[in-house]
Amino acid sequence: MTKTAAFSKASGFTLIEVLVAVVVFSLGIIALFGSFSLALNTSRNGRDLTTANHLAETKIEQLRLGGFDDIAIDTNPSPTAVGQLAQGQMKVVVDYYNGNTKIKLVTVKIYWQSRPESRAVTLTTLIGQGGIHG
């Protein structure tokens, strides 16, 4: 009768299995924080766009309520500071619409630190003497 060696496998994890698990867990945590950061930036950008749009709409309404004669022609305006956005600036460009002195073309541009003037939020409207009739 021969004796056979009985090998019993110890329960538990090997060092390699533990290291692989730590690496996989770490990659998951890094991905989670990365997506959290992206969501935070997207939320901030959305808030800034909403604020800029509101500021531009408010400016246009102020100009409309002020009356046609109170809107000065300014085709090369200097920017004015907008406190609601980080380093926010507003430009209001006013010109006659297609040379018609009874209709003014008003363009309001809002831009800020993370959105340069080349990507400004821009709203444009026509304001006519006595209103626009179509």
SESE-501575 format. One record per atom (N, C-alpha, C, O): residue in three letters; x, y, z. Coordinates in pm, whole numbers, padded with zeros to 5 digits, always signed. Example, Ala and Ser with C-alpha at 12.3 -4.5 7.8 and 13.67 -1.06 7.14 Angstrom:
2
ALA+01319-00569+00780
ALA+01230-00450+00780
ALA+01320-00330+00780
ALA+01424-00332+00846
SER+01285-00225+00708
SER+01367-00106+00714
SER+01290+00003+00787
SER+01341+00114+00804
! end
This chain:
134
MET+00083-00115+00000
MET+00000+00000+00000
MET+00089+00123+00000
MET+00180+00135+00083
THR+00065+00212-00090
THR+00143+00333-00098
THR+00067+00448-00038
THR-00055+00459-00045
LYS+00147+00529+00019
LYS+00084+00648+00078
LYS+00080+00758-00026
LYS+00181+00783-00093
THR-00031+00824-00040
THR-00042+00940-00129
THR-00045+01063-00042
THR-00111+01070+00061
ALA+00028+01157-00088
ALA+00032+01281-00012
ALA-00096+01358-00038
ALA-00134+01381-00152
ALA-00157+01396+00065
ALA-00280+01475+00054
ALA-00244+01622+00069
ALA-00195+01667+00173
PHE-00270+01694-00037
PHE-00246+01838-00032
PHE-00378+01908-00007
PHE-00476+01888-00079
SER-00378+01988+00092
SER-00500+02066+00116
SER-00470+02210+00078
SER-00368+02266+00119
LYS-00557+02268+00001
LYS-00540+02406-00044
LYS-00587+02496+00068
LYS-00699+02484+00117
ALA-00500+02587+00108
ALA-00536+02679+00215
ALA-00636+02780+00162
ALA-00626+02826+00048
SER-00733+02814+00245
SER-00833+02913+00202
SER-00773+03052+00216
SER-00687+03076+00302
GLY-00818+03144+00133
GLY-00767+03280+00135
GLY-00726+03325-00003
GLY-00752+03258-00102
PHE-00659+03440-00007
PHE-00620+03499-00135
PHE-00468+03505-00143
PHE-00399+03520-00042
THR-00419+03494-00264
THR-00275+03509-00283
THR-00242+03657-00292
THR-00331+03741-00309
LEU-00117+03688-00281
LEU-00073+03827-00289
LEU-00108+03889-00424
LEU-00147+04006-00430
ILE-00095+03812-00531
ILE-00128+03862-00665
ILE-00276+03896-00674
ILE-00312+04000-00729
GLU-00362+03812-00621
GLU-00506+03839-00625
GLU-00540+03966-00548
GLU-00623+04046-00592
VAL-00476+03986-00435
VAL-00501+04106-00356
VAL-00454+04230-00432
VAL-00524+04331-00435
LEU-00335+04223-00494
LEU-00284+04336-00570
LEU-00373+04370-00689
LEU-00398+04488-00716
VAL-00421+04270-00760
VAL-00511+04292-00873
VAL-00640+04357-00824
VAL-00691+04450-00887
ALA-00693+04311-00714
ALA-00816+04368-00659
ALA-00794+04514-00619
ALA-00881+04597-00644
VAL-00681+04545-00558
VAL-00651+04684-00519
VAL-00640+04773-00642
VAL-00690+04886-00642
VAL-00574+04724-00747
VAL-00560+04803-00870
VAL-00697+04829-00932
VAL-00727+04942-00969
VAL-00780+04728-00943
VAL-00914+04743-01001
VAL-00997+04840-00917
VAL-01066+04926-00972
PHE-00991+04827-00786
PHE-01065+04917-00697
PHE-01015+05061-00713
PHE-01095+05154-00718
SER-00884+05079-00721
SER-00826+05213-00736
SER-00869+05277-00867
SER-00904+05395-00870
LEU-00868+05200-00976
LEU-00913+05253-01104
LEU-01059+05295-01098
LEU-01097+05397-01157
GLY-01141+05219-01029
GLY-01283+05255-01012
GLY-01299+05384-00936
GLY-01382+05468-00973
ILE-01223+05403-00829
ILE-01230+05526-00750
ILE-01184+05646-00833
ILE-01246+05752-00829
ILE-01075+05628-00908
ILE-01025+05737-00993
ILE-01130+05776-01097
ILE-01153+05894-01121
ALA-01193+05678-01159
ALA-01298+05705-01258
ALA-01417+05777-01193
ALA-01476+05867-01253
LEU-01451+05736-01073
LEU-01562+05799-01000
LEU-01532+05946-00972
LEU-01617+06031-00994
PHE-01412+05975-00923
PHE-01376+06115-00895
PHE-01365+06196-01025
PHE-01400+06314-01027
GLY-01318+06133-01131
GLY-01311+06202-01260
GLY-01449+06240-01310
GLY-01468+06351-01360
SER-01544+06151-01299
SER-01680+06182-01345
SER-01746+06284-01252
SER-01827+06365-01298
PHE-01713+06282-01125
PHE-01765+06382-01032
PHE-01713+06521-01069
PHE-01788+06618-01068
SER-01585+06530-01102
SER-01525+06656-01143
SER-01589+06707-01272
SER-01618+06825-01284
LEU-01610+06617-01367
LEU-01674+06654-01494
LEU-01816+06704-01469
LEU-01858+06804-01528
ALA-01890+06637-01384
ALA-02027+06679-01353
ALA-02028+06816-01285
ALA-02116+06898-01313
LEU-01933+06840-01198
LEU-01923+06969-01130
LEU-01893+07081-01230
LEU-01956+07187-01224
ASN-01799+07058-01321
ASN-01765+07158-01424
ASN-01883+07183-01517
ASN-01910+07297-01555
THR-01953+07078-01556
THR-02070+07092-01643
THR-02179+07172-01574
THR-02244+07257-01636
SER-02200+07145-01446
SER-02299+07220-01369
SER-02262+07367-01358
SER-02348+07454-01375
ARG-02136+07395-01331
ARG-02089+07534-01320
ARG-02105+07606-01454
ARG-02149+07721-01458
ASN-02070+07537-01563
ASN-02084+07597-01696
ASN-02230+07627-01728
ASN-02261+07732-01783
GLY-02318+07536-01694
GLY-02461+07558-01716
GLY-02514+07676-01636
GLY-02594+07755-01685
ARG-02469+07686-01512
ARG-02510+07800-01428
ARG-02461+07931-01488
ARG-02535+08029-01492
ASP-02336+07934-01534
ASP-02280+08055-01593
ASP-02355+08093-01721
ASP-02382+08211-01744
LEU-02388+07995-01805
LEU-02462+08023-01928
LEU-02600+08078-01898
LEU-02646+08171-01964
THR-02666+08022-01798
THR-02798+08071-01759
THR-02789+08214-01706
THR-02873+08297-01740
THR-02689+08242-01624
THR-02668+08377-01571
THR-02641+08476-01684
THR-02699+08584-01686
ALA-02554+08439-01777
ALA-02520+08527-01889
ALA-02643+08555-01976
ALA-02666+08669-02017
ASN-02720+08453-02003
ASN-02841+08470-02084
ASN-02940+08563-02013
ASN-03000+08650-02076
HIS-02955+08544-01883
HIS-03046+08631-01806
HIS-02998+08777-01808
HIS-03078+08868-01825
LEU-02867+08798-01792
LEU-02812+08934-01794
LEU-02836+09001-01930
LEU-02872+09118-01937
ALA-02815+08925-02038
ALA-02835+08981-02172
ALA-02982+09014-02197
ALA-03013+09119-02252
GLU-03072+08925-02155
GLU-03216+08952-02170
GLU-03257+09074-02089
GLU-03337+09155-02136
THR-03204+09086-01968
THR-03237+09200-01883
THR-03189+09330-01946
THR-03261+09430-01945
LYS-03069+09330-02002
LYS-03016+09450-02068
LYS-03102+09490-02187
LYS-03132+09608-02206
ILE-03142+09393-02268
ILE-03228+09423-02383
ILE-03360+09482-02337
ILE-03409+09578-02396
GLU-03418+09426-02232
GLU-03545+09479-02181
GLU-03528+09621-02127
GLU-03616+09705-02147
GLN-03417+09649-02060
GLN-03390+09785-02013
GLN-03384+09883-02129
GLN-03440+09993-02122
LEU-03317+09844-02236
LEU-03306+09931-02353
LEU-03442+09953-02418
LEU-03474+10065-02458
ARG-03522+09848-02427
ARG-03657+09862-02486
ARG-03743+09956-02403
ARG-03815+10041-02457
LEU-03736+09941-02271
LEU-03818+10024-02183
LEU-03771+10169-02181
LEU-03850+10260-02157
GLY-03642+10192-02206
GLY-03587+10328-02206
GLY-03635+10411-02324
GLY-03636+10534-02317
GLY-03674+10346-02428
GLY-03723+10419-02545
GLY-03620+10427-02655
GLY-03499+10425-02631
PHE-03670+10436-02777
PHE-03588+10436-02897
PHE-03486+10549-02897
PHE-03369+10526-02929
ASP-03527+10669-02862
ASP-03439+10785-02868
ASP-03327+10781-02764
ASP-03224+10848-02782
ASP-03345+10706-02659
ASP-03243+10697-02554
ASP-03134+10594-02584
ASP-03036+10584-02510
ILE-03150+10519-02691
ILE-03051+10417-02728
ILE-02951+10481-02823
ILE-02983+10509-02938
ALA-02830+10503-02774
ALA-02726+10568-02855
ALA-02659+10467-02947
ALA-02637+10352-02910
ILE-02628+10511-03067
ILE-02555+10428-03162
ILE-02412+10412-03110
ILE-02345+10511-03081
ASP-02366+10288-03098
ASP-02230+10259-03051
ASP-02186+10128-03115
ASP-02222+10020-03069
THR-02108+10139-03221
THR-02066+10019-03294
THR-01934+09962-03244
THR-01893+09854-03286
ASN-01867+10034-03154
ASN-01741+09985-03098
ASN-01737+10015-02947
ASN-01657+10096-02901
PRO-01823+09948-02871
PRO-01834+09980-02729
PRO-01719+09924-02646
PRO-01656+09825-02681
SER-01693+09991-02536
SER-01600+09937-02436
SER-01679+09841-02348
SER-01796+09864-02320
PRO-01615+09733-02304
PRO-01686+09639-02218
PRO-01711+09699-02080
PRO-01632+09781-02031
THR-01820+09657-02018
THR-01848+09695-01879
THR-01844+09568-01795
THR-01877+09460-01843
ALA-01805+09583-01672
ALA-01791+09468-01582
ALA-01927+09411-01544
ALA-02025+09483-01526
VAL-01930+09279-01534
VAL-02049+09206-01490
VAL-02008+09127-01367
VAL-01932+09031-01377
GLY-02058+09166-01251
GLY-02015+09106-01126
GLY-02064+08965-01101
GLY-02006+08893-01021
GLN-02171+08923-01169
GLN-02228+08791-01143
GLN-02147+08676-01202
GLN-02171+08560-01170
LEU-02050+08708-01289
LEU-01966+08606-01351
LEU-01819+08638-01324
LEU-01781+08754-01314
ALA-01737+08533-01312
ALA-01593+08553-01286
ALA-01530+08629-01401
ALA-01527+08580-01514
GLN-01481+08747-01373
GLN-01423+08837-01473
GLN-01520+08859-01589
GLN-01480+08862-01705
GLY-01648+08876-01556
GLY-01752+08893-01657
GLY-01748+09030-01723
GLY-01718+09131-01658
GLN-01778+09032-01851
GLN-01780+09155-01930
GLN-01905+09156-02017
GLN-01954+09052-02060
MET-01957+09278-02042
MET-02072+09295-02130
MET-02041+09403-02232
MET-01986+09508-02199
LYS-02076+09374-02357
LYS-02067+09474-02463
LYS-02205+09488-02525
LYS-02271+09389-02555
VAL-02247+09613-02545
VAL-02375+09640-02610
VAL-02344+09717-02738
VAL-02304+09834-02733
VAL-02363+09650-02851
VAL-02337+09710-02981
VAL-02471+09756-03039
VAL-02566+09678-03048
VAL-02478+09884-03079
VAL-02600+09939-03136
VAL-02566+10005-03269
VAL-02474+10085-03279
ASP-02643+09968-03371
ASP-02625+10028-03503
ASP-02762+10037-03568
ASP-02858+09975-03522
TYR-02770+10113-03675
TYR-02896+10117-03751
TYR-02908+09987-03829
TYR-02809+09933-03878
TYR-03030+09938-03840
TYR-03056+09814-03911
TYR-03064+09842-04060
TYR-03156+09911-04106
ASN-02969+09789-04136
ASN-02963+09807-04281
ASN-02975+09953-04322
ASN-03036+09984-04423
GLY-02916+10043-04243
GLY-02917+10185-04276
GLY-03047+10257-04245
GLY-03057+10377-04267
ASN-03146+10186-04196
ASN-03276+10246-04163
ASN-03266+10316-04028
ASN-03245+10250-03926
THR-03281+10447-04025
THR-03266+10525-03901
THR-03385+10512-03808
THR-03385+10572-03700
LYS-03485+10437-03846
LYS-03601+10417-03759
LYS-03599+10280-03692
LYS-03689+10246-03615
ILE-03495+10201-03722
ILE-03481+10069-03661
ILE-03336+10054-03615
ILE-03242+10076-03692
LYS-03319+10017-03488
LYS-03185+09995-03434
LYS-03164+09846-03409
LYS-03250+09777-03356
LEU-03047+09801-03448
LEU-03004+09663-03425
LEU-02920+09662-03297
LEU-02814+09725-03292
VAL-02967+09592-03196
VAL-02898+09587-03067
VAL-02844+09447-03045
VAL-02918+09348-03052
THR-02713+09438-03018
THR-02649+09310-02989
THR-02582+09320-02852
THR-02501+09408-02828
VAL-02618+09227-02764
VAL-02561+09221-02630
VAL-02474+09097-02623
VAL-02520+08985-02647
LYS-02345+09117-02588
LYS-02250+09007-02573
LYS-02208+09000-02427
LYS-02173+09101-02366
ILE-02211+08880-02372
ILE-02164+08855-02235
ILE-02056+08747-02244
ILE-02076+08642-02305
TYR-01942+08775-02183
TYR-01835+08677-02180
TYR-01765+08687-02044
TYR-01778+08787-01974
TRP-01690+08583-02008
TRP-01628+08577-01877
TRP-01502+08493-01883
TRP-01461+08448-01990
GLN-01443+08472-01768
GLN-01312+08407-01755
GLN-01303+08276-01834
GLN-01209+08257-01911
SER-01397+08187-01818
SER-01388+08056-01883
SER-01454+08055-02022
SER-01457+07951-02087
ARG-01507+08168-02066
ARG-01571+08177-02197
ARG-01529+08308-02262
ARG-01589+08412-02234
PRO-01429+08305-02349
PRO-01376+08429-02408
PRO-01478+08496-02501
PRO-01581+08438-02535
GLU-01445+08618-02541
GLU-01538+08694-02625
GLU-01571+08622-02755
GLU-01682+08636-02806
SER-01478+08545-02808
SER-01505+08472-02932
SER-01616+08368-02914
SER-01675+08322-03012
ARG-01646+08331-02791
ARG-01753+08235-02761
ARG-01859+08298-02671
ARG-01924+08229-02592
ALA-01877+08429-02683
ALA-01969+08502-02595
ALA-02113+08457-02614
ALA-02152+08410-02721
VAL-02191+08471-02507
VAL-02336+08455-02516
VAL-02385+08584-02583
VAL-02362+08693-02531
THR-02451+08571-02697
THR-02490+08687-02777
THR-02639+08684-02805
THR-02692+08586-02857
LEU-02706+08793-02769
LEU-02847+08810-02802
LEU-02860+08934-02888
LEU-02796+09036-02863
THR-02943+08925-02991
THR-02963+09035-03084
THR-03113+09061-03099
THR-03193+08968-03103
THR-03149+09189-03108
THR-03289+09226-03127
THR-03297+09353-03211
THR-03198+09425-03227
LEU-03414+09378-03262
LEU-03442+09502-03333
LEU-03535+09587-03246
LEU-03632+09536-03190
ILE-03504+09715-03236
ILE-03589+09808-03164
ILE-03624+09920-03260
ILE-03537+09991-03310
GLY-03753+09934-03285
GLY-03797+10032-03383
GLY-03861+10153-03318
GLY-03916+10146-03208
GLN-03852+10264-03388
GLN-03918+10386-03343
GLN-04068+10362-03357
GLN-04118+10343-03468
GLY-04138+10362-03246
GLY-04280+10332-03249
GLY-04309+10182-03254
GLY-04424+10143-03273
GLY-04207+10099-03237
GLY-04226+09954-03237
GLY-04198+09895-03374
GLY-04188+09967-03474
ILE-04186+09765-03378
ILE-04164+09694-03504
ILE-04298+09633-03545
ILE-04362+09563-03468
HIS-04338+09661-03666
HIS-04465+09605-03717
HIS-04432+09518-03837
HIS-04357+09558-03926
GLY-04489+09400-03837
GLY-04455+09312-03948
GLY-04568+09252-04009
GLY-04553+09175-04104
! end
